[in-house]
């Protein structure tokens, strides 16, 4: 799955819209400090399942964001989680 995408691309993608998406190697907005692009490493409808797989695969520093159906949505407007 490892594909670098912008947040806008993710929100416009039928593949990821409505899913929780794990991003690695993120680029962050200087003002909001929210991810604006990154490498998609996994995605799932269920946050718990995605987090479980991320832990199993040793990916503990990914940003996990919900890919909203609104293509103009920003990560600041959606729930965010970090795997600890």
MOURKA-V771771 format. One record per residue. N is the residue number from 1. PHI is phi as a letter, one per 40 degrees, with the letter a starting at -180 (999 if undefined). OMEGA is omega in degrees with one decimal (999 if undefined). D_CENTER is the distance of its C-alpha to the mean C-alpha in Angstrom with 2 decimals. Layout:
n=<N | N>
phi=<PHI | PHI>
omega=<OMEGA | OMEGA>
d_center=<D_CENTER | D_CENTER>
//
This chain:
n=<1 | 2 | 3 | 4 | 5 | 6 | 7 | 8 | 9 | 10 | 11 | 12 | 13 | 14 | 15 | 16 | 17 | 18 | 19 | 20 | 21 | 22 | 23 | 24 | 25 | 26 | 27 | 28 | 29 | 30 | 31 | 32 | 33 | 34 | 35 | 36 | 37 | 38 | 39 | 40 | 41 | 42 | 43 | 44 | 45 | 46 | 47 | 48 | 49 | 50 | 51 | 52 | 53 | 54 | 55 | 56 | 57 | 58 | 59 | 60 | 61 | 62 | 63 | 64 | 65 | 66 | 67 | 68 | 69 | 70 | 71 | 72 | 73 | 74 | 75 | 76 | 77 | 78 | 79 | 80 | 81 | 82 | 83 | 84>
phi=<999 | d | b | c | a | c | c | c | c | c | c | c | c | c | c | b | d | g | b | c | b | c | b | b | f | c | b | b | c | c | c | c | g | c | c | b | a | i | c | c | b | a | a | a | c | b | d | c | c | c | c | c | c | c | c | d | c | g | c | c | b | c | c | b | b | c | c | c | c | c | c | c | c | b | d | c | c | b | c | b | a | b | c | c>
omega=<-171.9 | -178.7 | 179.0 | -178.9 | 173.1 | 178.3 | 179.7 | 177.2 | 179.6 | -177.7 | -179.7 | -176.3 | 175.3 | -178.8 | -173.9 | -177.0 | 179.7 | -179.6 | 167.1 | -174.5 | 176.6 | -180.0 | 175.1 | -179.4 | -176.3 | 167.4 | -174.3 | 173.8 | -176.8 | -177.9 | -174.1 | -176.5 | 178.4 | 177.6 | 175.8 | 177.8 | 178.1 | 178.0 | 178.0 | -178.8 | 178.4 | 177.9 | -178.9 | 173.9 | -176.5 | 179.5 | -178.3 | 179.1 | 178.6 | 179.7 | 178.0 | 179.1 | 179.4 | 177.6 | 179.8 | -177.5 | 177.4 | 178.9 | -172.5 | -177.9 | 178.4 | 169.3 | 177.7 | -176.4 | 175.0 | -179.3 | -174.7 | 179.2 | 178.7 | -177.7 | 177.8 | -179.7 | 176.3 | 178.5 | -179.7 | -176.2 | -177.4 | 178.3 | 178.3 | 178.3 | 174.2 | 177.1 | -179.5 | 999>
d_center=<12.55 | 12.02 | 11.69 | 11.04 | 9.85 | 9.97 | 8.12 | 11.40 | 11.49 | 8.36 | 10.04 | 13.30 | 12.61 | 14.42 | 12.69 | 9.20 | 10.59 | 11.08 | 8.68 | 6.22 | 3.50 | 4.12 | 4.59 | 8.30 | 11.00 | 9.24 | 11.67 | 12.15 | 14.32 | 17.71 | 18.61 | 15.71 | 14.10 | 10.60 | 8.14 | 9.44 | 8.71 | 7.90 | 8.70 | 6.88 | 8.68 | 8.40 | 7.69 | 10.16 | 11.94 | 12.80 | 10.81 | 13.86 | 14.02 | 10.57 | 11.53 | 14.95 | 14.09 | 12.10 | 15.29 | 17.57 | 16.27 | 16.55 | 12.99 | 13.38 | 11.76 | 8.07 | 5.81 | 4.31 | 3.84 | 6.26 | 6.86 | 10.39 | 13.45 | 14.68 | 13.94 | 15.12 | 12.71 | 11.21 | 8.52 | 11.88 | 12.92 | 10.36 | 10.16 | 8.23 | 9.11 | 10.04 | 11.86 | 15.39>
//
